[in-house]
Amino acid sequence: MHTKILMGGVCLMILLLGGCGVRATTTSPTQQPVPATAVADHANTTTDPVPTEPSVPETVVDNDPTKTISPPPTELEDMHSVIIDVDIVELDSVQFYISNFESLWKPTQNNILQLEAGLAAYLQQNAEPKQERIWQELADYKRQYVGITQDGQEKIYANFFCEGDNSDTMLVFVLDGGDCYFQVLYTVENDQFSYLSVNGEA
């Protein structure tokens, strides 16, 4: 009996001092203990990446007009062109466009190809923005070439048109018509253009 009382007293003292074989667990009043299985499950859980929409490549608008220039022809057969026959040409048709020439001469194929080689770039640099058709669609135009002597220099007057029949005896003449019709003057010796005229619109 004394032994039980003694043991009970010892346990009571131990309990008061820190417990009798039982470890007390303290928890915060607002925090609930997390089960070990939940901790393990969280540790083994991998976060799936958030799906992202595939990137759409940016549309690059190429405004470089030089990429739409018609390549220069390498043979006269590549063009709807004629060299005016100076022996039978109707002078009135030439004088209507050019009033101050001294004489006529017939350009060679090489003269024409030399003119055509730099024509598209010249038109692009000198035409008004609304006239871009004349260099973008240059290959579609019919052509007439007549050689004139002006101020002692051999020049080529080139007539371009998108409608009508071609002729080697007279220059095609149309009032108005817009950028369907234009003319240039080219100096052979220095390989330079000195004149550009685009028809107006009524």
ABEGO torsion letter per residue (X at the ends): XAAAAAAAAAAAAAAAAGEBGBBBBBBBAABBBBBAAAAAAAAABBBBBBBBBBBBBBBBBBABAAAABBBBBABAAABBBBBBBAAABBAAAAAAABAABABBBBBBAAAAAAAAAAAAAAAAAABBAAAAAAAAAAAABBBBBBBBBBGGBBBBBBBBBABEBBBAABBBBBBEGEAABBBBBBBAAAGBBABBBBBBBX
